[in-house]
Amino acid sequence: MEPLKRGAHGLLEFPCDVERLPNGNTLIADAGDEDGSGSEIIEVDPFGNIVWNYRGGAVGLLFAHSAKRLKNGNTLISDTSHSRILEVNPKGEIVFTSDSWNNGTGKLSDGSHLHYPNDAHLLEDEWGGGTIIITDRNNDRCVITDYAGNVKWFYDRDIKHPHNCDMLPNGNVIIADSDGKRIVEVNREKQIVWEYHPTAEGQTLDWPRDADRLPNGNVLITDSKNSRVIEITPDGQIVWCYRVSYFANFYDSDKLPNGNVLISDQQRHQVLEVDPYGNVVWQFRNYRNFNSINRTIKNGSFSKLAPNGLPEHWIIFNRFSEGGGEFAMDPAVSAKPVPRLTFDRAGAYLLKQSVAVIPGTTYKMSATVKTQNLQDGAFAYLQMAFVDAFGALIEDAAKAPKGNFFTGENDWTEDSFDATAPATATAVEIRFVLTGPGKGWVRNVMFFAN
């Protein structure tokens, strides 16, 4: 038997949408591994056996965010980094794709194209069914369209990077306004009729990515960067909370008929079912970390190349590149070829290596950086992102220790910074990060205990 490889079938790497099916199985949308491989939809039985999966055929899924099992047995999928919606049958055959809209251009009737859709539901409504509500994240909107791409309704007022819009029984739409740090309910006239936006210290939401109106009128909210799931009353009182002590980055949560809550935990690569008392009563986790953790930094000069063209001991992390990014060893800017990252959109594209650390020890990272045409708020930087024994980030990457931000044009500039390994750290990801359009080069990376 061949050893498992990165992106292997069935390995749960970065769970997004989760759904408990009527047959007791659990449907999971897996965004895939760090290098963009392995995104798939998997159906898992109560014993953890994978009974069905779909990876997208010849094209493949790229950061799939949601999967909804339809009454006809098909599955509706948001294939996010391909900016499309798919419906596939149990055999894995595509029976619908939004790529077919407007003579194969993928454009909706309003002339727009989906841009990083993260959720899609089939509706049964006054339009006679056959309409889909889509959370069109990078267009900052929720849109309802039919299978032909005719826009029936949309909402795009003062929301930023929304997630998981749902149609409510009263015809309103509830939206997780993620970057707005709030939940809103809007009516068909596009008026906000209910909002949860606490602003008191210690009570604010931090990147909420799911909100479900429950039969009792309460709302279940997945408060991602606060690593908690809360249930609130209509007047905003918290009546239930499940919170963990680590940075979980929960994505989705569903209240089950038995009163338990199903949760996707992205950082620990698992799906949990917890009871009302916060006990984990079911878990699915089969993650394998394929990253070598070196005892000391290796190949910081980038002089040794692997057969795939990357420097030995380094990998490209493009899970959050939204389908973009290009890597090359550039011979034209230095005495010897050095890594060049080229990026043309929002998101993040980075080169990294994992090195073991000792908790409480202070480390120094240094390198020489060159940038070109970093525009529209784009920047490059060095970073130390500490991880625990689960391979999970100890804190949000946005808060992880960094060097200086390089923007615009910069000739070779040396940069260095220090950071202390947290108590739960087992390793650190040494990173060179590029966000937004432009180019960045790096050479002479060093990392050592200070």
Secondary structure, 3 states (H helix, E strand, C coil): CCCCCCCCCCCCCCEEEEEECCCCCEEEEECCCCCCCCCEEEEECCCCCEEEEECCCCCCCCCEEEEEECCCCCEEEEEHHHCEEEEECCCCCEEEEHHHHHHHCCECCCCCECCCEEEEEEECCCCCCCEEEEEEHHHCEEEEEECCCCEEEEECCCCCCCEEEEECCCCCEEEEECCCCEEEEECCCCCEEEEECCCCCCCCCCCEEEEEECCCCCEEEEEHHHCEEEEECCCCCEEEEEECCCCCCEEEEEECCCCCEEEEECCCCEEEEECCCCCEEEEECCCCCCCCEECCCCCCCCCCECCCCCECCCEEECCCCCCCCEEEEECCCCCCCEEEEEECCCCCEEEEEEEECCCCCEEEEEEEEEEEEECCCCEEEEEEEEECCCCCECCCHHHCCECCCECEEEEEEEEEEEEECCCCCCEEEEEEEEECCEEEEEEEEEEEEC
